[in-house]
Every structure is written in structure tokens, then in C-alpha cells.
Amino acid sequence: MMKTLIRRLMALALFSALGQTVLAATGVTVLPAAQDAGPITVFYPSAAAPARITRGHFTFDLAADAAPLRGNGHLIVISHGSGGSPWTQVDLVITLVKAGFTVAMPEHAGDNSHDTSAVGPVSWRRRPQEVSHTIDALAVDARFAPLLDFKHVGIYGMSAGGLTALTLAGARWSPALLNAHCQAHLRQDYPACVGLASSLTGSMLDGLRLAIARRLLNIILGRQKTLESWSDPRITAAVAAVPMAAAIDPVSLATPRIPLGLVRAGHDAWLAPQWHIDAVRAACARNCTLIAEMPRAGHGSILSPRPPPERLSPAAARLLNDPPGFDRASLPAVYDAIARFFIQNLRR
């Protein structure tokens, strides 16, 4: 107990010290696409002066293509959610950079803000490999290679990216396991099983439509029984926020291979906690840590800045918008908790 308390106090002291480090800006640059994946957006500590830049529908104060500083010498890779981009996670990224981390976010092929042709198991299989390729890319980049410890890398992911983080922590999953879950709980977990067609509600989910959905899921997923996994020994700590988890074999998470932190949203309408993050917590029990509980948050509440409302379909807006009562002023504390977890667990 005393050792745990001392470790936590030291981590808090380190986080406080890093937060006071004179870093004039968060730098940002983009590494080109490689190995059939998309480009990699890298954020990092920099002494350069920030400037106003526009990316997509967002404007930030960042130091574009500025020279990087070492910071704390650790890399965190972020795996975005389905249809995601780097820009809706910038506020978390800035918190991590202020704590000294370099943060890299690969654009997942076929599952990003401008290409959703491979959403689901096709992308889920490739994502952990794309994370490994991201580490490879920074390890040979002349700007970053001398500054980072590539033997102790963190992974953070939300939603589908949360499944990526869980996979890299030791989880095994299969489309057939997801199908079995959906056959048994389609009505209760319809958005997770069917995606944005989840706008169907009430009587529209009765009878024929449910039968058709079950039939299609059985055809698409039912025969893919091979358990998928991916391990990268360079990754030594993971955080999964609001993860897709119904496809996971819970036995594989009983003892995660690395420290595993979780972020829970109590009003997640897309990946209902009962079937996803709470199932993960039950599987890993004392061997994982709930580092942030957001009881009034929805699935997209962890994102900041928020996706532009005009860019969301009505179905996506219903699943991603903040539920009534969620206070976005609570997000900095959540981001600080994520940073502290990595500070505590990414060690030489």
C-alpha cells in the first residue's frame, strides 16, 4: 500500500513538473503514407512560437513543421475511432504533449473521415499492424528517432481504436464472437451490431427488420471464427476509451500483457457499457484500471473539439452528440488522468 502511494505521489509530482516545463507550443507535422496505410500526424513538444492553422473544419494554435524537443522521451500512438481524424482529439493530444509526450496518429486505411470503405472487422485486423508501422516510421525519422525511447511506447484508442488498444494489450477477438453476441442481444445492442442503421427505432426494429439484420450478420460474420491477435513488445502501456469489445474473447483479457487503463462513458448510446467496457472490466477485474469514469458522457463526449454538427448524419449525431447533463468542463481532468496513467506506466 505504501509503495503504491509513493509511486502515485511521484507520478503526480512528475506530471506537475512536466506541466510547468517551458514548451512554447505543440508542434505538428505529417509523415507520408507507408505500407498501404494513410499518413501519420505527429504532435510533439516544441520551442517554436505557435501560429493559427486550419485543418479541416478546425482552427488551432500549433507550430506546423517546427523542430521537435525531446520532452519526456516517450511516444504515444493514438488509434482513432471509425470515421475519425486527428483533429477531434487535439485537446487530449495537447494535454499529452504538455506532459512531455510525442503523439502519433496514423490514418487507418479504409476507416477514416474521408474513406469508410473498410469499417468493421476488415479495418480492425489492420489497425494494430498500422500502429506498429507508425512506430517503425518514427524510429527511422531523423527528427524523432534520437529523441524517443522506442522500447516503451503507449497506445491510446477510442471506440474501434479502443479495440485496437485492447488487442495490443493481449485481447483476442473474432467476427464470429461479435456475431454470436449480436444474435443474442441485437435489440439491446443494435447500434454496435448494425452501425449507423441504428437510427431505426421502435416498431421498425420489430419482426422482419430484426430477422433480416440477424440473417445478414450471420452471413457476413458467422463463418469468420479465427481469433485475431497482434503483439508488439515495444508497446508497454495501453488506454482504451469507450472500446468496441463485444467481439473479444473475455478469457484473453483476464491477464493483460501490459498495464491497461480504461475510460468509461455512462450514457454511451453506440457501444452500450453493459456489453462493451463493463464486459472488459469484468474480464480483467483486478488486472486493469478504470482511470476515468464519465457517468453522464456519451460515446463521442471524449472527443474535443467536437465533430462539426453539420458534418454528421442524423444517426451519427444521435450517437455522438453529448447527452443532456454532460459538462465538457470535466474533460481536462479526464485527459490529465490519461496522461498520469502513461507517466506511471511508461518506464525505461
C-alpha positions as CSV (number, residue, x, y, z in Angstrom):
1,M,0.0,0.0,0.0
2,M,2.8,2.4,1.0
3,K,4.8,1.6,-2.2
4,T,1.7,2.3,-4.3
5,L,1.0,5.6,-2.6
6,I,4.7,6.7,-3.0
7,R,4.5,5.7,-6.7
8,R,1.4,7.7,-7.3
9,L,2.8,10.7,-5.5
10,M,5.9,10.6,-7.6
11,A,3.9,10.3,-10.7
12,L,1.8,13.3,-9.7
13,A,5.0,15.3,-8.9
14,L,6.4,14.4,-12.3
15,F,3.2,15.3,-14.1
16,S,3.2,18.7,-12.3
17,A,6.8,19.3,-13.2
18,L,6.3,18.4,-16.8
19,G,3.3,20.6,-17.0
20,Q,5.4,23.5,-15.9
21,T,8.1,22.8,-18.5
22,V,8.7,25.8,-20.8
23,L,7.3,24.4,-24.0
24,A,6.1,27.3,-26.2
25,A,3.9,25.2,-28.4
26,T,2.6,21.9,-29.6
27,G,4.3,21.1,-32.9
28,V,2.6,19.2,-35.6
29,T,3.9,17.5,-38.8
30,V,2.7,14.8,-41.1
31,L,4.7,11.8,-42.2
32,P,3.8,10.4,-45.6
33,A,1.7,7.3,-46.0
34,A,3.6,4.0,-46.0
35,Q,2.8,0.3,-46.2
36,D,-0.7,0.7,-47.6
37,A,-1.7,2.9,-44.6
38,G,-2.6,6.5,-44.5
39,P,-0.4,9.5,-43.4
40,I,0.7,9.8,-39.8
41,T,0.1,13.0,-38.0
42,V,2.7,13.7,-35.3
43,F,2.3,16.1,-32.4
44,Y,5.3,16.9,-30.2
45,P,6.9,19.4,-27.8
46,S,8.5,22.4,-29.5
47,A,10.1,25.6,-28.5
48,A,8.8,27.3,-31.6
49,A,6.1,30.0,-31.5
50,P,2.6,28.7,-32.3
51,A,0.6,30.1,-35.2
52,R,-3.0,29.9,-36.1
53,I,-3.6,27.0,-38.6
54,T,-6.7,25.5,-40.1
55,R,-7.1,21.8,-40.6
56,G,-10.4,20.5,-42.0
57,H,-13.2,22.4,-40.2
58,F,-11.0,23.3,-37.2
59,T,-8.6,26.1,-36.3
60,F,-5.7,25.6,-33.8
61,D,-2.7,27.3,-32.4
62,L,0.1,24.9,-33.3
63,A,3.7,25.1,-34.6
64,A,3.5,23.5,-38.0
65,D,6.6,21.5,-39.0
66,A,8.6,23.1,-36.2
67,A,11.7,21.4,-34.7
68,P,10.8,18.9,-32.0
69,L,12.1,18.8,-28.4
70,R,12.7,15.6,-26.5
71,G,10.1,16.2,-23.8
72,N,9.9,13.1,-21.6
73,G,11.2,10.9,-24.4
74,H,8.1,8.7,-24.7
75,L,5.8,8.1,-27.7
76,I,2.1,7.5,-27.6
77,V,0.3,6.2,-30.6
78,I,-3.4,7.1,-30.9
79,S,-5.9,4.9,-32.8
80,H,-8.9,6.9,-33.8
81,G,-12.4,5.7,-33.9
82,S,-14.4,4.7,-37.0
83,G,-14.6,7.6,-39.5
84,G,-12.2,9.5,-37.3
85,S,-9.4,12.0,-37.9
86,P,-6.6,13.6,-35.8
87,W,-8.4,16.9,-35.3
88,T,-11.2,15.8,-33.0
89,Q,-8.6,14.6,-30.5
90,V,-6.4,17.6,-30.4
91,D,-7.3,18.7,-26.9
92,L,-6.3,15.3,-25.5
93,V,-3.1,15.5,-27.6
94,I,-2.2,18.9,-26.3
95,T,-2.5,17.6,-22.7
96,L,-0.2,14.7,-23.5
97,V,2.3,17.0,-25.3
98,K,2.3,19.4,-22.3
99,A,3.2,16.4,-20.2
100,G,6.2,15.8,-22.5
101,F,4.9,13.1,-24.8
102,T,5.2,12.9,-28.5
103,V,1.9,11.7,-30.0
104,A,1.5,10.0,-33.4
105,M,-1.8,9.2,-35.0
106,P,-2.0,7.0,-38.1
107,E,-4.9,7.4,-40.5
108,H,-6.4,3.9,-40.5
109,A,-6.9,2.8,-44.1
110,G,-10.5,2.4,-45.2
111,D,-11.8,3.7,-41.9
112,N,-11.3,7.4,-41.5
113,S,-13.0,10.7,-42.1
114,H,-12.8,10.6,-45.9
115,D,-12.9,6.8,-46.5
116,T,-15.2,4.4,-44.7
117,S,-14.9,1.5,-47.2
118,A,-13.5,-0.9,-44.7
119,V,-15.2,-0.1,-41.4
120,G,-15.5,-3.1,-39.1
121,P,-13.5,-6.3,-39.0
122,V,-11.5,-5.6,-42.1
123,S,-10.1,-2.4,-40.5
124,W,-9.9,-4.0,-37.0
125,R,-7.5,-6.6,-38.3
126,R,-5.2,-4.0,-39.9
127,R,-5.2,-1.4,-37.2
128,P,-2.7,-3.0,-34.8
129,Q,-0.3,-3.5,-37.7
130,E,-0.8,0.1,-38.7
131,V,0.2,1.1,-35.1
132,S,3.3,-1.0,-35.4
133,H,4.1,0.7,-38.7
134,T,3.7,4.1,-37.1
135,I,6.3,3.2,-34.5
136,D,8.6,2.0,-37.3
137,A,8.1,5.3,-39.2
138,L,9.1,7.4,-36.3
139,A,12.1,5.2,-35.4
140,V,13.6,5.9,-38.8
141,D,12.7,9.6,-39.0
142,A,15.8,11.8,-38.4
143,R,13.8,14.3,-36.4
144,F,12.3,11.9,-33.9
145,A,14.5,8.8,-33.8
146,P,17.1,10.4,-31.5
147,L,14.5,11.8,-29.1
148,L,12.3,8.8,-28.2
149,D,12.5,5.6,-26.3
150,F,11.1,3.0,-28.7
151,K,11.2,0.2,-26.2
152,H,8.4,1.8,-24.0
153,V,5.6,3.1,-26.2
154,G,2.0,3.8,-25.2
155,I,-1.2,3.1,-27.2
156,Y,-4.5,5.0,-26.7
157,G,-7.6,4.3,-28.6
158,M,-11.3,5.1,-28.5
159,S,-14.2,3.2,-29.9
160,A,-12.8,1.0,-32.7
161,G,-9.5,2.4,-31.7
162,G,-10.3,1.1,-28.2
163,L,-10.4,-2.4,-29.7
164,T,-7.0,-1.7,-31.2
165,A,-5.7,-0.8,-27.8
166,L,-7.2,-3.9,-26.2
167,T,-5.8,-6.1,-28.9
168,L,-2.3,-4.7,-28.3
169,A,-2.8,-5.3,-24.6
170,G,-3.4,-9.0,-25.3
171,A,-7.1,-9.3,-26.3
172,R,-8.1,-11.8,-29.0
173,W,-11.3,-11.3,-31.0
174,S,-13.2,-12.7,-34.0
175,P,-16.1,-11.6,-36.2
176,A,-17.9,-14.9,-35.1
177,L,-17.8,-13.8,-31.5
178,L,-19.4,-10.5,-32.5
179,N,-22.0,-12.3,-34.5
180,A,-22.8,-14.6,-31.5
181,H,-23.2,-11.5,-29.3
182,C,-25.4,-9.8,-31.9
183,Q,-27.6,-12.8,-32.4
184,A,-28.3,-13.0,-28.7
185,H,-28.5,-9.2,-28.0
186,L,-29.4,-7.5,-31.3
187,R,-32.3,-5.4,-29.9
188,Q,-30.3,-4.3,-26.8
189,D,-27.0,-3.5,-28.7
190,Y,-28.3,-2.7,-32.1
191,P,-26.1,0.4,-32.8
192,A,-22.9,-1.7,-32.1
193,C,-24.1,-4.5,-34.3
194,V,-25.5,-2.6,-37.3
195,G,-23.8,0.8,-37.1
196,L,-25.4,3.9,-38.4
197,A,-28.5,2.0,-39.4
198,S,-29.2,2.2,-35.7
199,S,-31.4,5.2,-36.4
200,L,-34.2,2.6,-36.8
201,T,-36.2,2.6,-33.6
202,G,-39.4,1.4,-32.0
203,S,-41.6,-0.8,-34.2
204,M,-39.0,-0.5,-37.0
205,L,-36.8,-2.9,-35.0
206,D,-39.5,-5.5,-34.7
207,G,-40.2,-8.6,-36.7
208,L,-38.9,-8.6,-40.2
209,R,-36.2,-6.0,-39.9
210,L,-34.6,-7.7,-36.9
211,A,-34.8,-11.0,-38.7
212,I,-33.1,-9.5,-41.8
213,A,-30.4,-8.0,-39.7
214,R,-29.7,-11.3,-37.9
215,R,-29.6,-13.1,-41.3
216,L,-27.1,-10.6,-42.8
217,L,-24.9,-10.6,-39.7
218,N,-24.8,-14.4,-39.8
219,I,-23.7,-14.4,-43.4
220,I,-21.1,-11.6,-43.0
221,L,-19.6,-12.5,-39.6
222,G,-20.7,-16.0,-38.7
223,R,-18.1,-18.0,-40.5
224,Q,-15.0,-15.9,-39.5
225,K,-14.1,-17.8,-36.4
226,T,-10.3,-17.4,-36.4
227,L,-9.2,-15.5,-33.3
228,E,-7.4,-12.3,-34.3
229,S,-4.4,-11.0,-32.3
230,W,-1.4,-8.8,-32.7
231,S,1.5,-8.2,-30.3
232,D,4.2,-5.6,-30.4
233,P,6.7,-5.8,-27.5
234,R,7.5,-2.1,-27.9
235,I,4.1,-1.2,-26.6
236,T,4.2,-1.3,-22.8
237,A,1.0,0.5,-21.6
238,A,-2.5,0.9,-23.1
239,V,-5.6,3.0,-22.5
240,A,-8.9,2.1,-24.1
241,A,-11.7,4.6,-24.1
242,V,-15.3,3.6,-24.8
243,P,-14.0,0.5,-26.7
244,M,-15.8,-1.8,-29.0
245,A,-15.5,-5.1,-27.1
246,A,-18.3,-7.4,-27.9
247,A,-16.1,-9.2,-30.4
248,I,-13.5,-10.1,-27.7
249,D,-12.9,-13.4,-26.1
250,P,-13.0,-12.4,-22.4
251,V,-10.6,-15.1,-21.4
252,S,-7.9,-13.4,-23.4
253,L,-8.2,-10.3,-21.2
254,A,-8.1,-12.0,-17.8
255,T,-4.4,-11.0,-17.5
256,P,-3.5,-8.2,-19.9
257,R,0.1,-8.4,-21.0
258,I,0.7,-4.7,-20.2
259,P,-0.8,-2.1,-17.8
260,L,-4.3,-1.4,-19.1
261,G,-6.3,1.7,-18.3
262,L,-10.0,2.2,-19.2
263,V,-12.2,5.2,-19.8
264,R,-16.0,4.7,-19.3
265,A,-18.9,6.8,-20.6
266,G,-22.1,6.0,-18.6
267,H,-24.5,7.1,-21.3
268,D,-22.8,5.6,-24.3
269,A,-25.6,5.0,-26.9
270,W,-23.3,3.5,-29.6
271,L,-21.3,0.9,-27.5
272,A,-23.6,0.3,-24.6
273,P,-21.4,0.0,-21.4
274,Q,-23.1,-3.3,-20.4
275,W,-21.9,-5.1,-23.5
276,H,-18.6,-3.4,-24.0
277,I,-16.5,-1.6,-21.4
278,D,-18.2,-3.2,-18.5
279,A,-17.6,-6.6,-20.1
280,V,-13.9,-5.6,-20.4
281,R,-13.8,-4.6,-16.7
282,A,-15.4,-7.9,-15.7
283,A,-12.9,-9.8,-17.8
284,C,-9.7,-8.2,-16.5
285,A,-11.1,-7.5,-13.0
286,R,-8.2,-6.5,-10.7
287,N,-5.7,-6.6,-13.6
288,C,-6.9,-3.3,-15.3
289,T,-7.6,0.2,-14.0
290,L,-10.7,2.4,-14.5
291,I,-8.8,5.6,-14.8
292,A,-11.7,7.9,-15.7
293,E,-15.5,7.4,-15.1
294,M,-17.7,9.9,-17.0
295,P,-21.2,8.9,-15.7
296,R,-23.1,11.5,-17.9
297,A,-21.0,11.2,-21.0
298,G,-22.0,9.7,-24.4
299,H,-19.9,7.9,-26.9
300,G,-18.4,11.0,-28.5
301,S,-18.0,13.0,-25.4
302,I,-14.4,12.1,-25.0
303,L,-13.7,13.9,-28.3
304,S,-12.6,17.5,-28.3
305,P,-13.1,19.6,-30.3
306,R,-16.4,18.0,-31.2
307,P,-17.1,16.9,-34.7
308,P,-18.9,19.7,-36.6
309,P,-22.7,19.0,-36.3
310,E,-23.2,19.8,-40.0
311,R,-20.8,17.0,-40.9
312,L,-22.8,14.4,-39.0
313,S,-25.8,12.4,-40.3
314,P,-28.8,12.4,-38.1
315,A,-28.0,8.9,-37.0
316,A,-24.3,9.7,-36.2
317,A,-25.4,12.9,-34.4
318,R,-27.7,10.9,-32.1
319,L,-24.9,8.5,-31.2
320,L,-22.1,11.0,-30.9
321,N,-23.6,14.2,-29.5
322,D,-23.3,14.8,-25.8
323,P,-26.3,13.6,-23.7
324,P,-28.2,16.2,-21.6
325,G,-26.3,16.9,-18.4
326,F,-22.8,16.2,-19.7
327,D,-20.4,19.0,-18.8
328,R,-17.4,19.4,-21.2
329,A,-15.6,21.3,-18.5
330,S,-14.9,17.9,-16.9
331,L,-12.8,16.8,-19.9
332,P,-9.4,18.3,-18.8
333,A,-9.5,16.2,-15.7
334,V,-10.1,13.1,-17.8
335,Y,-7.2,14.0,-20.1
336,D,-5.0,14.6,-17.1
337,A,-5.8,11.1,-15.8
338,I,-4.9,9.6,-19.1
339,A,-1.5,11.4,-19.1
340,R,-0.8,10.4,-15.5
341,F,-1.5,6.7,-16.3
342,F,1.1,6.8,-19.1
343,I,3.6,8.7,-16.9
344,Q,3.2,6.0,-14.2
345,N,3.4,3.1,-16.6
346,L,5.8,4.0,-19.4
347,R,9.2,3.5,-17.8
348,R,12.6,2.6,-19.0
